[in-house]
């Protein structure tokens, strides 16, 4: 059943997560509900059982954490120059915006926007989430080890 989940459901959750992951909460609630139903079907649980232990038991990542993993991976790829040039140009390091010797001087600069809508996009959310990660997570040597460290940091 878990294999069926990763074949039929997970690709739809995974595809374009950076773009639609910052949608309005009421839109994401429907996706979360469908993912919870699928999880309960996989584990043959009752419709009103809590899903938190089910996510941990099956090691399936909830949609909201999947979004955070994608944000973190984008910033990791940016830090290590693994993105295509147009995406790499989205972020500038803090050293280009000021000359202060801060601990985040090599991290991407968060641009403040006038509208709330722009501040919800992945362009703004990715560096914001990057700042919350501890240095031990950021210093991973490969994208695979980085993803595992982010999962552990998020509680998986």
GIMO-V473029 format. One record per residue. N is the residue number from 1. RES is the residue in one letter. OMEGA is omega as a letter, one per 20 degrees, with the letter a starting at -180 (* if undefined). Layout:
n=<N/N>
res=<RES/RES>
omega=<OMEGA/OMEGA>
//
This chain:
n=<1/2/3/4/5/6/7/8/9/10/11/12/13/14/15/16/17/18/19/20/21/22/23/24/25/26/27/28/29/30/31/32/33/34/35/36/37/38/39/40/41/42/43/44/45/46/47/48/49/50/51/52/53/54/55/56/57/58/59/60/61/62/63/64/65/66/67/68/69/70/71/72/73/74/75/76/77/78/79/80/81/82/83/84/85/86/87/88/89/90/91/92/93/94/95/96/97/98/99/100/101/102/103/104/105/106/107/108/109/110/111/112/113/114/115/116/117/118/119/120/121/122/123/124/125/126/127/128/129/130/131/132/133/134/135/136/137/138/139/140/141/142/143/144/145/146/147/148/149/150/151/152/153/154/155/156>
res=<X/X/X/X/X/X/X/X/X/X/X/X/X/X/X/X/X/X/X/X/X/X/X/X/X/X/X/X/X/X/X/X/X/X/X/X/X/X/X/X/X/X/X/X/X/X/X/X/X/X/X/X/X/X/X/X/X/X/X/X/X/X/X/X/X/X/X/X/X/X/X/X/X/X/X/X/X/X/X/X/X/X/X/X/X/X/X/X/X/X/X/X/X/X/X/X/X/X/X/X/X/X/X/X/X/X/X/X/X/X/X/X/X/X/X/X/X/X/X/X/X/X/X/X/X/X/X/X/X/X/X/X/X/X/X/X/X/X/X/X/X/X/X/X/X/X/X/X/X/X/X/X/X/X/X/X>
omega=<a/r/r/r/a/r/a/a/a/r/r/r/a/a/r/a/r/a/a/a/r/r/r/a/a/r/a/r/r/r/r/r/r/r/r/r/r/a/r/r/r/a/a/r/r/a/a/r/r/a/a/r/r/r/a/a/a/a/r/a/r/a/a/r/r/r/a/r/r/r/a/r/r/a/r/r/r/a/a/r/a/a/r/a/r/r/r/a/r/a/r/r/r/a/r/a/r/a/a/a/a/r/r/a/a/r/a/a/r/a/r/a/a/a/r/a/a/a/r/a/a/r/r/a/a/r/r/r/r/r/a/a/r/a/r/r/a/a/r/a/r/a/r/r/r/r/r/r/r/r/r/r/r/r/r/*>
//
